């Protein structure tokens, strides 16, 4: 089995960086010039809680895959395994990487929490082994795929 190791630092840097960018742009658009005195100290709360929420909600503590299955160890719920034979599609979707496994459900992962070399292992495996399941966008589980 190939195990992927997520980085809490990558997760925090990506989430906090995105939040900082949105904060700076909205400040600039609202005031037509950057004014550092307009930052409220209470912004520290979402800048602290958002990366922690993303880490526990979308970054599994264990992510291993082999040629036949994907094993996921969650932080706050029981571990589970998915068979690759059930894979219907995979691809990016609304800031997350989504794997859909038919009746077994979907798995949403925050791929930016993984160093690029680590994440490339899974992505390369999926693209080489299941090219027909690749999606350029996420389709909702209730939608029907044409074709």
Secondary structure as GFF3:
##gff-version 3
##sequence-region A 1 147
A	DSSP	beta_strand	2	4	.	.	.	ID=ss1
A	DSSP	alpha_helix	8	31	.	.	.	ID=ss2
A	DSSP	three_ten_helix	36	38	.	.	.	ID=ss3
A	DSSP	alpha_helix	43	58	.	.	.	ID=ss4
A	DSSP	beta_strand	62	65	.	.	.	ID=ss5
A	DSSP	beta_strand	69	73	.	.	.	ID=ss6
A	DSSP	beta_strand	80	83	.	.	.	ID=ss7
A	DSSP	three_ten_helix	84	86	.	.	.	ID=ss8
A	DSSP	beta_strand	89	93	.	.	.	ID=ss9
A	DSSP	beta_strand	96	100	.	.	.	ID=ss10
A	DSSP	three_ten_helix	102	104	.	.	.	ID=ss11
A	DSSP	beta_strand	106	109	.	.	.	ID=ss12
A	DSSP	three_ten_helix	111	113	.	.	.	ID=ss13
A	DSSP	alpha_helix	116	129	.	.	.	ID=ss14
A	DSSP	three_ten_helix	131	133	.	.	.	ID=ss15
###
